[in-house]
């Protein structure tokens, strides 16, 4: 998956916006104002940071060389994922979905309802 495909996939989700809050090379994706993905536009190979369940994060890191503890993030809750390497597009989409869903799940029920994100 390349960065354009990753961007399109993130933006296809409900209430997702993109911005550059840190610098002009770190693209951040937010759902209802909460960050769920960050992508470096200057790193090659292309990497993205995605939120992940802590137990699953450890398992994924053991199974895939392309997944490591989150760079400049909480190493417990975030993974850095190389998206233009050996991982399938399907797995990258699943990891992105997991990150999005974890952030939505962390919102109050009222926020979820207000944004039409309740499960």
N, C-alpha and C positions, 0 to 999 in steps of 0.2 A: 504494500500500500504506500502511496506517496502522500506528501503533505496536503496536496489539493483534495485527494480523495478523503483523507482523514478530516479535513476541514468541512467538506460537504456533508460527511456523515454526522459530525457533531451538530452542524447547523440544521440538520433535518429533524432534530429532536425538538419537542415542545419547549417553548420559552427559553431557548438558548440564544445567548448573545456572545459576541467576541469583542475583545479589547486588548490593549497593550498597556496595562497598569504599571508594569515594572520598568520596561525599556522598549526600544523599538524592534527587538528581535525575539521577544517571548510572547507568543500569541496565547491568550487565555480565553477559555470557553467557560461560560457561567450559565447555570440554570436558575432562573428567577433570582439572579444576583449572587449566587453561590458558586464558587469555582469547582469544576469537576475535571478539567483537563488543561494542561499547559503544553505548548509545543515550541521547541526552539527552532527558529527559522534559519539559523546559521550553522547548526551542527550537522555533520555528515559522518556517519549515517544519521538519518532523521530519528530523533527521540521525542517521546511525549511522556509526561507524567500523568498517571491516572490513579485515582483513589481505589483502594482495594481492602477487602476484609483482611485483617491481620493474619489469620491462619492460612487463608488462600494465598496471600502474598508470599508467604514463606514457601509454600508448595510450588507456586509458579516459578519462583527464583531457582528452586532446585531442579525443576524440569526443563527450563529454557535459559540458554545463555543470553538471549536477547532481553531478559527481564532482570532488573537489578533494583536494589533499594532506591527510593525516590531521591533524585539529585536535588539538593537544597530544599528538601521537604521532610516531613516526619517519615522516618524510615519504617515505622510500624504500619502506617496507614496509606502510604503512597509507593508506587513502583515507577521506575523509569523503564519505558518499553521502546525498543528499537523497532520502528514500524516498517522500515524498508529493507529488512533482512530476511531471516528464515521463518518468521511467524506467518501463519495464514491470515488472509484478510478476515476470515470468519472469526478467528480467535481475537484479533484486534478489535473487531466490532463488539464481540462479547465482553471484552475487558472495558471498552468504552461504555457499553450499556451498564455494566456493573458499577462503574464509577458514577455515572449519571444517577442510577437508582439509589446508591448509597447516600448521595447528597440529598436527593428528594426525600428519602426515608428519614434523614436527620432534621428535616424541617418540621415545624409544628403542624398539627392537623389543620389548623386554620390556614396557614400558608399554603399547604398542599391543596386545600379546597379552593382558596382564592385564585390559585393559578391553574386550577383544573388538573392537578397532578396526583390526586388521591388514588390510592391503589385499590 
